[in-house]
Amino acid sequence: MHNEFFLKTIRPMRSQHVDAASWQPAADVYRMLDGWLLKVELAGVRPDELQLLVEGCDLILSGRRRDWIIERGRQCHSMEIAYSCFERRFSLPCRVDNCRIATEYRDGMLVIRITTVCAAG
């Protein structure tokens, strides 16, 4: 997926509530020489179901994973995968609303690169 999709959705955060049944995807956060790198595991989430928002020092990723295999007569035997809305908030030690943010979505992983033009601390 190209970065342009995600860059269009980056905007200041507005109040948004996610229902209590939501889940949080696993993520790795790395401090880099020029900023931050976040890797988020989003298997089964379509890129058009993602939204990336910024609020001061916080980066908020939200979206929805839908069950696309729905067949007549299906009965659940075991269910471990969450299919619903999710939200994940990452708090960094500097403001990210003025930083350069680039994204890449491939093979169910979202990579977010934040190049800081601000001082950490």
N, CA, C and O atoms as a printed pandas DataFrame, in Angstrom:
     atom_number atom_name residue_name chain_id  residue_number  x_coord  y_coord  z_coord
0              1         N          MET        A               1    0.850   -1.183    0.000
1              2        CA          MET        A               1    0.000    0.000    0.000
2              3         C          MET        A               1    0.891    1.240    0.000
3              4         O          MET        A               1    1.934    1.265    0.652
4              5         N          HIS        A               2    0.486    2.228   -0.708
5              6        CA          HIS        A               2    1.280    3.453   -0.804
6              7         C          HIS        A               2    1.040    4.365    0.386
7              8         O          HIS        A               2   -0.036    4.351    0.984
8              9         N          ASN        A               3    2.040    5.152    0.724
9             10        CA          ASN        A               3    1.955    6.067    1.852
10            11         C          ASN        A               3    0.856    7.102    1.706
11            12         O          ASN        A               3    0.319    7.570    2.710
12            13         N          GLU        A               4    0.509    7.470    0.487
13            14        CA          GLU        A               4   -0.467    8.537    0.280
14            15         C          GLU        A               4   -1.790    8.256    0.973
15            16         O          GLU        A               4   -2.430    9.181    1.474
16            17         N          PHE        A               5   -2.213    6.996    1.011
17            18        CA          PHE        A               5   -3.481    6.664    1.651
18            19         C          PHE        A               5   -3.481    7.081    3.107
19            20         O          PHE        A               5   -4.418    7.722    3.583
20            21         N          PHE        A               6   -2.423    6.713    3.811
21            22        CA          PHE        A               6   -2.368    7.002    5.229
22            23         C          PHE        A               6   -2.133    8.477    5.504
23            24         O          PHE        A               6   -2.687    9.027    6.456
24            25         N          LEU        A               7   -1.325    9.115    4.688
25            26        CA          LEU        A               7   -1.044   10.523    4.925
26            27         C          LEU        A               7   -2.296   11.374    4.809
27            28         O          LEU        A               7   -2.399   12.402    5.479
28            29         N          LYS        A               8   -3.239   10.982    3.990
29            30        CA          LYS        A               8   -4.496   11.726    3.876
30            31         C          LYS        A               8   -5.320   11.631    5.148
31            32         O          LYS        A               8   -6.123   12.522    5.428
32            33         N          THR        A               9   -5.138   10.560    5.931
33            34        CA          THR        A               9   -5.965   10.381    7.122
34            35         C          THR        A               9   -5.330   10.939    8.385
35            36         O          THR        A               9   -5.958   10.922    9.444
36            37         N          ILE        A              10   -4.108   11.430    8.300
37            38        CA          ILE        A              10   -3.458   11.989    9.479
38            39         C          ILE        A              10   -4.016   13.389    9.712
39            40         O          ILE        A              10   -3.902   14.270    8.859
40            41         N          ARG        A              11   -4.613   13.573   10.870
41            42        CA          ARG        A              11   -5.181   14.869   11.208
42            43         C          ARG        A              11   -5.272   15.001   12.720
43            44         O          ARG        A              11   -5.133   14.007   13.432
44            45         N          PRO        A              12   -5.500   16.200   13.219
45            46        CA          PRO        A              12   -5.621   16.353   14.669
46            47         C          PRO        A              12   -6.753   15.481   15.209
47            48         O          PRO        A              12   -7.779   15.303   14.551
48            49         N          MET        A              13   -6.559   14.947   16.399
49            50        CA          MET        A              13   -7.524   14.040   17.019
50            51         C          MET        A              13   -8.777   14.780   17.432
51            52         O          MET        A              13   -8.719   15.879   17.984
52            53         N          ARG        A              14   -9.901   14.162   17.157
53            54        CA          ARG        A              14  -11.184   14.640   17.670
54            55         C          ARG        A              14  -11.704   13.574   18.596
55            56         O          ARG        A              14  -11.332   12.408   18.464
56            57         N          SER        A              15  -12.541   13.937   19.515
57            58        CA          SER        A              15  -13.074   12.977   20.475
58            59         C          SER        A              15  -13.709   11.801   19.751
59            60         O          SER        A              15  -14.559   11.976   18.878
60            61         N          GLN        A              16  -13.286   10.605   20.125
61            62        CA          GLN        A              16  -13.781    9.397   19.478
62            63         C          GLN        A              16  -13.827    8.293   20.520
63            64         O          GLN        A              16  -12.855    8.070   21.241
64            65         N          HIS        A              17  -14.953    7.607   20.599
65            66        CA          HIS        A              17  -15.099    6.520   21.560
66            67         C          HIS        A              17  -15.157    5.204   20.818
67            68         O          HIS        A              17  -15.839    5.084   19.800
68            69         N          VAL        A              18  -14.443    4.219   21.327
69            70        CA          VAL        A              18  -14.456    2.881   20.756
70            71         C          VAL        A              18  -15.147    1.984   21.765
71            72         O          VAL        A              18  -14.858    2.056   22.959
72            73         N          ASP        A              19  -16.061    1.135   21.297
73            74        CA          ASP        A              19  -16.834    0.313   22.223
74            75         C          ASP        A              19  -15.940   -0.606   23.064
75            76         O          ASP        A              19  -14.794   -0.880   22.706
76            77         N          ALA        A              20  -16.493   -1.076   24.189
77            78        CA          ALA        A              20  -15.727   -1.855   25.159
78            79         C          ALA        A              20  -15.252   -3.191   24.603
79            80         O          ALA        A              20  -14.319   -3.779   25.149
80            81         N          ALA        A              21  -15.863   -3.684   23.539
81            82        CA          ALA        A              21  -15.487   -4.980   22.973
82            83         C          ALA        A              21  -14.284   -4.868   22.040
83            84         O          ALA        A              21  -13.898   -5.857   21.416
84            85         N          SER        A              22  -13.695   -3.699   21.937
85            86        CA          SER        A              22  -12.585   -3.511   21.005
86            87         C          SER        A              22  -11.331   -4.237   21.467
87            88         O          SER        A              22  -11.228   -4.639   22.626
88            89         N          TRP        A              23  -10.393   -4.401   20.571
89            90        CA          TRP        A              23   -9.132   -5.074   20.839
90            91         C          TRP        A              23   -7.992   -4.135   20.513
91            92         O          TRP        A              23   -8.197   -3.096   19.885
92            93         N          GLN        A              24   -6.800   -4.491   20.933
93            94        CA          GLN        A              24   -5.615   -3.688   20.646
94            95         C          GLN        A              24   -4.587   -4.550   19.926
95            96         O          GLN        A              24   -4.174   -5.587   20.445
96            97         N          PRO        A              25   -4.174   -4.130   18.740
97            98        CA          PRO        A              25   -3.156   -4.903   18.020
98            99         C          PRO        A              25   -1.800   -4.801   18.713
99           100         O          PRO        A              25   -1.490   -3.801   19.360
100          101         N          ALA        A              26   -1.001   -5.853   18.565
101          102        CA          ALA        A              26    0.357   -5.863   19.117
102          103         C          ALA        A              26    1.228   -4.877   18.342
103          104         O          ALA        A              26    1.043   -4.680   17.141
104          105         N          ALA        A              27    2.176   -4.265   19.041
105          106        CA          ALA        A              27    3.033   -3.264   18.400
106          107         C          ALA        A              27    4.425   -3.267   19.009
107          108         O          ALA        A              27    4.610   -3.599   20.180
108          109         N          ASP        A              28    5.396   -2.890   18.193
109          110        CA          ASP        A              28    6.767   -2.653   18.642
110          111         C          ASP        A              28    7.067   -1.178   18.392
111          112         O          ASP        A              28    6.707   -0.640   17.346
112          113         N          VAL        A              29    7.724   -0.524   19.346
113          114        CA          VAL        A              29    8.086    0.887   19.213
114          115         C          VAL        A              29    9.597    0.997   19.385
115          116         O          VAL        A              29   10.157    0.520   20.371
116          117         N          TYR        A              30   10.250    1.634   18.409
117          118        CA          TYR        A              30   11.707    1.782   18.422
118          119         C          TYR        A              30   12.074    3.262   18.405
119          120         O          TYR        A              30   11.458    4.052   17.689
120          121         N          ARG        A              31   13.074    3.634   19.191
121          122        CA          ARG        A              31   13.656    4.984   19.128
122          123         C          ARG        A              31   14.753    4.932   18.075
123          124         O          ARG        A              31   15.651    4.096   18.163
124          125         N          MET        A              32   14.695    5.804   17.091
125          126        CA          MET        A              32   15.682    5.852   16.022
126          127         C          MET        A              32   16.517    7.126   16.188
127          128         O          MET        A              32   16.170    7.989   16.995
128          129         N          LEU        A              33   17.600    7.250   15.438
129          130        CA          LEU        A              33   18.435    8.447   15.514
130          131         C          LEU        A              33   17.669    9.703   15.131
131          132         O          LEU        A              33   17.893   10.772   15.698
132          133         N          ASP        A              34   16.756    9.571   14.158
133          134        CA          ASP        A              34   16.029   10.753   13.668
134          135         C          ASP        A              34   14.560   10.770   14.067
135          136         O          ASP        A              34   13.788   11.570   13.537
136          137         N          GLY        A              35   14.159    9.899   14.993
137          138        CA          GLY        A              35   12.759    9.886   15.402
138          139         C          GLY        A              35   12.324    8.549   15.968
139          140         O          GLY        A              35   12.978    7.993   16.850
140          141         N          TRP        A              36   11.211    8.037   15.453
141          142        CA          TRP        A              36   10.586    6.830   15.985
142          143         C          TRP        A              36   10.151    5.914   14.855
143          144         O          TRP        A              36    9.881    6.365   13.742
144          145         N          LEU        A              37   10.086    4.614   15.154
145          146        CA          LEU        A              37    9.576    3.620   14.225
146          147         C          LEU        A              37    8.591    2.749   14.999
147          148         O          LEU        A              37    8.931    2.198   16.046
148          149         N          LEU        A              38    7.374    2.629   14.483
149          150        CA          LEU        A              38    6.360    1.788   15.098
150          151         C          LEU        A              38    5.967    0.704   14.110
151          152         O          LEU        A              38    5.735    0.986   12.935
152          153         N          LYS        A              39    5.891   -0.530   14.577
153          154        CA          LYS        A              39    5.421   -1.645   13.765
154          155         C          LYS        A              39    4.180   -2.198   14.449
155          156         O          LYS        A              39    4.213   -2.538   15.631
156          157         N          VAL        A              40    3.077   -2.287   13.695
157          158        CA          VAL        A              40    1.813   -2.733   14.262
158          159         C          VAL        A              40    1.317   -3.945   13.487
159          160         O          VAL        A              40    1.246   -3.919   12.259
160          161         N          GLU        A              41    0.976   -4.999   14.205
161          162        CA          GLU        A              41    0.491   -6.240   13.607
162          163         C          GLU        A              41   -1.011   -6.110   13.339
163          164         O          GLU        A              41   -1.809   -5.986   14.269
164          165         N          LEU        A              42   -1.384   -6.140   12.052
165          166        CA          LEU        A              42   -2.783   -5.927   11.672
166          167         C          LEU        A              42   -3.271   -6.977   10.673
167          168         O          LEU        A              42   -3.921   -6.635    9.685
168          169         N          ALA        A              43   -2.966   -8.232   10.920
169          170        CA          ALA        A              43   -3.395   -9.300   10.009
170          171         C          ALA        A              43   -4.904   -9.253    9.818
171          172         O          ALA        A              43   -5.669   -9.177   10.780
172          173         N          GLY        A              44   -5.313   -9.301    8.558
173          174        CA          GLY        A              44   -6.730   -9.330    8.243
174          175         C          GLY        A              44   -7.422   -7.982    8.231
175          176         O          GLY        A              44   -8.629   -7.915    7.996
176          177         N          VAL        A              45   -6.686   -6.904    8.480
177          178        CA          VAL        A              45   -7.276   -5.557    8.453
178          179         C          VAL        A              45   -6.965   -4.925    7.105
179          180         O          VAL        A              45   -5.805   -4.844    6.700
180          181         N          ARG        A              46   -7.995   -4.483    6.420
181          182        CA          ARG        A              46   -7.796   -3.831    5.130
182          183         C          ARG        A              46   -7.291   -2.400    5.350
183          184         O          ARG        A              46   -7.718   -1.732    6.292
184          185         N          PRO        A              47   -6.396   -1.932    4.494
185          186        CA          PRO        A              47   -5.863   -0.573    4.653
186          187         C          PRO        A              47   -6.943    0.508    4.662
187          188         O          PRO        A              47   -6.792    1.522    5.343
188          189         N          ASP        A              48   -8.024    0.306    3.919
189          190        CA          ASP        A              48   -9.079    1.325    3.901
190          191         C          ASP        A              48   -9.918    1.327    5.179
191          192         O          ASP        A              48  -10.817    2.155    5.326
192          193         N          GLU        A              49   -9.633    0.411    6.099
193          194        CA          GLU        A              49  -10.318    0.360    7.399
194          195         C          GLU        A              49   -9.477    1.016    8.496
195          196         O          GLU        A              49   -9.842    0.955    9.670
196          197         N          LEU        A              50   -8.363    1.639    8.129
197          198        CA          LEU        A              50   -7.452    2.238    9.109
198          199         C          LEU        A              50   -7.559    3.755    9.126
199          200         O          LEU        A              50   -7.826    4.393    8.108
200          201         N          GLN        A              51   -7.343    4.310   10.307
201          202        CA          GLN        A              51   -7.298    5.760   10.461
202          203         C          GLN        A              51   -6.165    6.091   11.423
203          204         O          GLN        A              51   -6.045    5.483   12.487
204          205         N          LEU        A              52   -5.338    7.053   11.043
205          206        CA          LEU        A              52   -4.207    7.478   11.854
206          207         C          LEU        A              52   -4.410    8.940   12.223
207          208         O          LEU        A              52   -4.540    9.800   11.351
208          209         N          LEU        A              53   -4.436    9.213   13.525
209          210        CA          LEU        A              53   -4.695   10.565   14.016
210          211         C          LEU        A              53   -3.560   11.001   14.934
211          212         O          LEU        A              53   -2.883   10.168   15.537
212          213         N          VAL        A              54   -3.358   12.315   15.034
213          214        CA          VAL        A              54   -2.331   12.864   15.908
214          215         C          VAL        A              54   -2.949   13.859   16.882
215          216         O          VAL        A              54   -3.847   14.630   16.543
216          217         N          GLU        A              55   -2.425   13.809   18.117
217          218        CA          GLU        A              55   -2.863   14.742   19.156
218          219         C          GLU        A              55   -1.678   15.014   20.072
219          220         O          GLU        A              55   -1.389   14.224   20.971
220          221         N          GLY        A              56   -0.995   16.129   19.845
221          222        CA          GLY        A              56    0.154   16.477   20.677
222          223         C          GLY        A              56    1.250   15.440   20.611
223          224         O          GLY        A              56    1.885   15.266   19.571
224          225         N          CYS        A              57    1.479   14.743   21.722
225          226        CA          CYS        A              57    2.509   13.699   21.807
226          227         C          CYS        A              57    1.962   12.312   21.480
227          228         O          CYS        A              57    2.700   11.328   21.534
228          229         N          ASP        A              58    0.698   12.227   21.149
229          230        CA          ASP        A              58    0.055   10.932   20.915
230          231         C          ASP        A              58   -0.231   10.677   19.445
231          232         O          ASP        A              58   -0.600   11.579   18.693
232          233         N          LEU        A              59   -0.049    9.426   19.063
233          234        CA          LEU        A              59   -0.418    8.936   17.740
234          235         C          LEU        A              59   -1.505    7.897   17.998
235          236         O          LEU        A              59   -1.292    6.957   18.764
236          237         N          ILE        A              60   -2.663    8.055   17.369
237          238        CA          ILE        A              60   -3.795    7.165   17.614
238          239         C          ILE        A              60   -4.133    6.428   16.329
239          240         O          ILE        A              60   -4.462    7.041   15.313
240          241         N          LEU        A              61   -4.047    5.105   16.385
241          242        CA          LEU        A              61   -4.377    4.252   15.251
242          243         C          LEU        A              61   -5.680    3.538   15.579
243          244         O          LEU        A              61   -5.803    2.903   16.626
244          245         N          SER        A              62   -6.651    3.645   14.679
245          246        CA          SER        A              62   -7.916    2.948   14.896
246          247         C          SER        A              62   -8.364    2.314   13.595
247          248         O          SER        A              62   -7.874    2.647   12.516
248          249         N          GLY        A              63   -9.299    1.399   13.719
249          250        CA          GLY        A              63   -9.820    0.730   12.544
250          251         C          GLY        A              63  -10.738   -0.410   12.913
251          252         O          GLY        A              63  -11.278   -0.467   14.018
252          253         N          ARG        A              64  -10.907   -1.318   11.968
253          254        CA          ARG        A              64  -11.806   -2.452   12.173
254          255         C          ARG        A              64  -11.295   -3.655   11.397
255          256         O          ARG        A              64  -10.860   -3.542   10.251
256          257         N          ARG        A              65  -11.359   -4.812   12.052
257          258        CA          ARG        A              65  -11.094   -6.074   11.358
258          259         C          ARG        A              65  -12.441   -6.773   11.217
259          260         O          ARG        A              65  -13.162   -6.980   12.193
260          261         N          ARG        A              66  -12.759   -7.132    9.971
261          262        CA          ARG        A              66  -14.033   -7.787    9.684
262          263         C          ARG        A              66  -13.801   -9.244    9.308
263          264         O          ARG        A              66  -12.784   -9.589    8.705
264          265         N          ASP        A              67  -14.744  -10.083    9.667
265          266        CA          ASP        A              67  -14.699  -11.491    9.280
266          267         C          ASP        A              67  -15.278  -11.595    7.880
267          268         O          ASP        A              67  -16.481  -11.412    7.693
268          269         N          TRP        A              68  -14.445  -11.884    6.904
269          270        CA          TRP        A              68  -14.888  -11.925    5.519
270          271         C          TRP        A              68  -15.319  -13.323    5.084
271          272         O          TRP        A              68  -15.808  -13.498    3.968
272          273         N          ILE        A              69  -15.144  -14.320    5.954
273          274        CA          ILE        A              69  -15.608  -15.670    5.629
274          275         C          ILE        A              69  -16.884  -15.935    6.428
275          276         O          ILE        A              69  -16.847  -16.364    7.581
276          277         N          ILE        A              70  -17.985  -15.670    5.786
277          278        CA          ILE        A              70  -19.281  -15.899    6.417
278          279         C          ILE        A              70  -20.050  -16.850    5.506
279          280         O          ILE        A              70  -20.409  -16.498    4.383
280          281         N          GLU        A              71  -20.292  -18.040    5.998
281          282        CA          GLU        A              71  -20.973  -19.053    5.194
282          283         C          GLU        A              71  -22.228  -19.535    5.902
283          284         O          GLU        A              71  -22.295  -19.584    7.130
284          285         N          ARG        A              72  -23.189  -19.878    5.123
285          286        CA          ARG        A              72  -24.456  -20.396    5.637
286          287         C          ARG        A              72  -24.203  -21.693    6.411
287          288         O          ARG        A              72  -23.437  -22.548    5.965
288          289         N          GLY        A              73  -24.841  -21.833    7.555
289          290        CA          GLY        A              73  -24.717  -23.033    8.363
290          291         C          GLY        A              73  -23.446  -23.092    9.202
291          292         O          GLY        A              73  -23.160  -24.124    9.810
292          293         N          ARG        A              74  -22.696  -22.030    9.247
293          294        CA          ARG        A              74  -21.440  -21.990   10.004
294          295         C          ARG        A              74  -21.732  -22.012   11.502
295          296         O          ARG        A              74  -22.595  -21.280   11.987
296          297         N          GLN        A              75  -21.007  -22.857   12.226
297          298        CA          GLN        A              75  -21.109  -22.920   13.680
298          299         C          GLN        A              75  -19.713  -22.752   14.266
299          300         O          GLN        A              75  -18.758  -23.391   13.823
300          301         N          CYS        A              76  -19.610  -21.904   15.245
301          302        CA          CYS        A              76  -18.312  -21.629   15.858
302          303         C          CYS        A              76  -17.914  -22.771   16.787
303          304         O          CYS        A              76  -18.677  -23.142   17.679
304          305         N          HIS        A              77  -16.736  -23.324   16.583
305          306        CA          HIS        A              77  -16.187  -24.355   17.460
306          307         C          HIS        A              77  -15.172  -23.733   18.423
307          308         O          HIS        A              77  -15.156  -24.053   19.611
308          309         N          SER        A              78  -14.341  -22.854   17.904
309          310        CA          SER        A              78  -13.347  -22.150   18.699
310          311         C          SER        A              78  -13.082  -20.821   18.014
311          312         O          SER        A              78  -12.951  -20.761   16.792
312          313         N          MET        A              79  -13.002  -19.761   18.798
313          314        CA          MET        A              79  -12.817  -18.436   18.197
314          315         C          MET        A              79  -11.819  -17.645   19.024
315          316         O          MET        A              79  -12.094  -17.298   20.172
316          317         N          GLU        A              80  -10.641  -17.355   18.435
317          318        CA          GLU        A              80   -9.590  -16.619   19.125
318          319         C          GLU        A              80   -9.258  -15.295   18.470
319          320         O          GLU        A              80   -8.564  -14.474   19.069
320          321         N          ILE        A              81   -9.737  -15.063   17.249
321          322        CA          ILE        A              81   -9.428  -13.841   16.519
322          323         C          ILE        A              81  -10.526  -12.815   16.778
323          324         O          ILE        A              81  -11.710  -13.119   16.631
324          325         N          ALA        A              82  -10.137  -11.608   17.163
325          326        CA          ALA        A              82  -11.104  -10.534   17.420
326          327         C          ALA        A              82  -11.503   -9.874   16.107
327          328         O          ALA        A              82  -10.647   -9.458   15.326
328          329         N          TYR        A              83  -12.798   -9.781   15.870
329          330        CA          TYR        A              83  -13.343   -9.084   14.707
330          331         C          TYR        A              83  -14.206   -7.951   15.230
331          332         O          TYR        A              83  -15.357   -8.160   15.614
332          333         N          SER        A              84  -13.658   -6.781   15.243
333          334        CA          SER        A              84  -14.395   -5.605   15.704
334          335         C          SER        A              84  -13.506   -4.388   15.533
335          336         O          SER        A              84  -12.447   -4.451   14.909
336          337         N          CYS        A              85  -13.952   -3.293   16.093
337          338        CA          CYS        A              85  -13.171   -2.052   16.061
338          339         C          CYS        A              85  -11.991   -2.171   17.023
339          340         O          CYS        A              85  -12.039   -2.911   18.006
340          341         N          PHE        A              86  -10.934   -1.425   16.716
341          342        CA          PHE        A              86   -9.798   -1.363   17.623
342          343         C          PHE        A              86   -9.287    0.059   17.671
343          344         O          PHE        A              86   -9.549    0.871   16.782
344          345         N          GLU        A              87   -8.551    0.338   18.732
345          346        CA          GLU        A              87   -7.857    1.614   18.846
346          347         C          GLU        A              87   -6.583    1.362   19.627
347          348         O          GLU        A              87   -6.581    0.640   20.624
348          349         N          ARG        A              88   -5.508    1.962   19.163
349          350        CA          ARG        A              88   -4.222    1.850   19.849
350          351         C          ARG        A              88   -3.604    3.242   19.913
351          352         O          ARG        A              88   -3.427    3.899   18.887
352          353         N          ARG        A              89   -3.280    3.680   21.111
353          354        CA          ARG        A              89   -2.683    5.000   21.332
354          355         C          ARG        A              89   -1.224    4.831   21.718
355          356         O          ARG        A              89   -0.892    4.056   22.615
356          357         N          PHE        A              90   -0.352    5.568   21.029
357          358        CA          PHE        A              90    1.074    5.559   21.319
358          359         C          PHE        A              90    1.459    6.934   21.828
359          360         O          PHE        A              90    1.302    7.927   21.119
360          361         N          SER        A              91    1.962    6.999   23.052
361          362        CA          SER        A              91    2.405    8.268   23.635
362          363         C          SER        A              91    3.917    8.349   23.543
363          364         O          SER        A              91    4.630    7.493   24.067
364          365         N          LEU        A              92    4.399    9.380   22.875
365          366        CA          LEU        A              92    5.836    9.589   22.699
366          367         C          LEU        A              92    6.282   10.786   23.526
367          368         O          LEU        A              92    5.449   11.610   23.905
368          369         N          PRO        A              93    7.578   10.906   23.815
369          370        CA          PRO        A              93    8.060   11.990   24.678
370          371         C          PRO        A              93    8.215   13.339   23.972
371          372         O          PRO        A              93    8.844   14.244   24.521
372          373         N          CYS        A              94    7.663   13.491   22.780
373          374        CA          CYS        A              94    7.685   14.788   22.101
374          375         C          CYS        A              94    6.412   14.931   21.279
375          376         O          CYS        A              94    5.728   13.944   21.007
376          377         N          ARG        A              95    6.104   16.127   20.895
377          378        CA          ARG        A              95    4.921   16.364   20.065
378          379         C          ARG        A              95    5.151   15.761   18.684
379          380         O          ARG        A              95    6.219   15.921   18.093
380          381         N          VAL        A              96    4.143   15.071   18.183
381          382        CA          VAL        A              96    4.262   14.462   16.862
382          383         C          VAL        A              96    3.409   15.167   15.816
383          384         O          VAL        A              96    3.462   14.825   14.635
384          385         N          ASP        A              97    2.624   16.148   16.246
385          386        CA          ASP        A              97    1.744   16.818   15.289
386          387         C          ASP        A              97    2.498   17.697   14.294
387          388         O          ASP        A              97    1.935   18.083   13.270
388          389         N          ASN        A              98    3.753   18.017   14.574
389          390        CA          ASN        A              98    4.562   18.788   13.629
390          391         C          ASN        A              98    5.691   17.957   13.009
391          392         O          ASN        A              98    6.548   18.498   12.311
392          393         N          CYS        A              99    5.691   16.664   13.259
393          394        CA          CYS        A              99    6.726   15.779   12.730
394          395         C          CYS        A              99    6.310   15.221   11.366
395          396         O          CYS        A              99    5.133   15.228   11.007
396          397         N          ARG        A             100    7.302   14.741   10.621
397          398        CA          ARG        A             100    7.029   14.090    9.340
398          399         C          ARG        A             100    6.654   12.638    9.614
399          400         O          ARG        A             100    7.395   11.924   10.291
400          401         N          ILE        A             101    5.514   12.196    9.098
401          402        CA          ILE        A             101    5.030   10.842    9.335
402          403         C          ILE        A             101    4.861   10.140    7.998
403          404         O          ILE        A             101    4.190   10.642    7.097
404          405         N          ALA        A             102    5.487    8.960    7.882
405          406        CA          ALA        A             102    5.359    8.149    6.672
406          407         C          ALA        A             102    4.910    6.755    7.088
407          408         O          ALA        A             102    5.296    6.262    8.148
408          409         N          THR        A             103    4.092    6.122    6.250
409          410        CA          THR        A             103    3.571    4.800    6.574
410          411         C          THR        A             103    3.789    3.829    5.424
411          412         O          THR        A             103    3.906    4.215    4.261
412          413         N          GLU        A             104    3.839    2.571    5.791
413          414        CA          GLU        A             104    3.916    1.492    4.805
414          415         C          GLU        A             104    3.106    0.326    5.354
415          416         O          GLU        A             104    3.278   -0.053    6.513
416          417         N          TYR        A             105    2.235   -0.240    4.547
417          418        CA          TYR        A             105    1.410   -1.376    4.958
418          419         C          TYR        A             105    1.703   -2.538    4.027
419          420         O          TYR        A             105    1.472   -2.453    2.821
420          421         N          ARG        A             106    2.222   -3.640    4.601
421          422        CA          ARG        A             106    2.576   -4.786    3.777
422          423         C          ARG        A             106    2.466   -6.060    4.604
423          424         O          ARG        A             106    2.915   -6.112    5.749
424          425         N          ASP        A             107    1.871   -7.074    4.016
425          426        CA          ASP        A             107    1.770   -8.395    4.628
426          427         C          ASP        A             107    1.197   -8.350    6.044
427          428         O          ASP        A             107    1.668   -9.063    6.930
428          429         N          GLY        A             108    0.190   -7.519    6.253
429          430        CA          GLY        A             108   -0.462   -7.458    7.551
430          431         C          GLY        A             108    0.275   -6.663    8.610
431          432         O          GLY        A             108   -0.116   -6.671    9.777
432          433         N          MET        A             109    1.349   -5.971    8.212
433          434        CA          MET        A             109    2.105   -5.147    9.155
434          435         C          MET        A             109    2.052   -3.696    8.702
435          436         O          MET        A             109    2.263   -3.396    7.527
436          437         N          LEU        A             110    1.768   -2.798    9.642
437          438        CA          LEU        A             110    1.810   -1.369    9.374
438          439         C          LEU        A             110    3.078   -0.825   10.013
439          440         O          LEU        A             110    3.313   -1.010   11.207
440          441         N          VAL        A             111    3.894   -0.150    9.205
441          442        CA          VAL        A             111    5.110    0.485    9.708
442          443         C          VAL        A             111    4.889    1.991    9.652
443          444         O          VAL        A             111    4.545    2.539    8.604
444          445         N          ILE        A             112    5.088    2.653   10.782
445          446        CA          ILE        A             112    4.917    4.107   10.879
446          447         C          ILE        A             112    6.273    4.692   11.242
447          448         O          ILE        A             112    6.851    4.352   12.274
448          449         N          ARG        A             113    6.777    5.579   10.380
449          450        CA          ARG        A             113    8.053    6.259   10.634
450          451         C          ARG        A             113    7.757    7.715   10.979
451          452         O          ARG        A             113    7.096    8.428   10.224
452          453         N          ILE        A             114    8.254    8.132   12.120
453          454        CA          ILE        A             114    8.066    9.507   12.585
454          455         C          ILE        A             114    9.427   10.163   12.632
455          456         O          ILE        A             114   10.273    9.795   13.447
456          457         N          THR        A             115    9.641   11.135   11.759
457          458        CA          THR        A             115   10.890   11.884   11.739
458          459         C          THR        A             115   10.665   13.136   12.549
459          460         O          THR        A             115    9.833   13.976   12.203
460          461         N          THR        A             116   11.412   13.256   13.630
461          462        CA          THR        A             116   11.197   14.380   14.535
462          463         C          THR        A             116   11.928   15.629   14.055
463          464         O          THR        A             116   13.078   15.592   13.616
464          465         N          VAL        A             117   11.227   16.688   14.160
465          466        CA          VAL        A             117   11.811   18.016   13.947
466          467         C          VAL        A             117   11.701   18.778   15.259
467          468         O          VAL        A             117   11.896   19.991   15.336
468          469         N          CYS        A             118   11.375   17.991   16.294
469          470        CA          CYS        A             118   11.188   18.552   17.626
470          471         C          CYS        A             118   12.184   17.873   18.564
471          472         O          CYS        A             118   12.698   16.798   18.254
472          473         N          ALA        A             119   12.448   18.476   19.671
473          474        CA          ALA        A             119   13.386   17.913   20.648
474          475         C          ALA        A             119   12.663   16.899   21.526
475          476         O          ALA        A             119   11.565   17.173   22.011
476          477         N          ALA        A             120   13.258   15.751   21.734
477          478        CA          ALA        A             120   12.678   14.750   22.639
478          479         C          ALA        A             120   12.829   15.245   24.065
479          480         O          ALA        A             120   13.759   15.975   24.407
480          481         N          GLY        A             121   11.882   14.820   24.880
481          482        CA          GLY        A             121   12.006   15.181   26.287
482          483         C          GLY        A             121   10.765   15.590   26.816
483          484         O          GLY        A             121   10.680   15.933   27.995
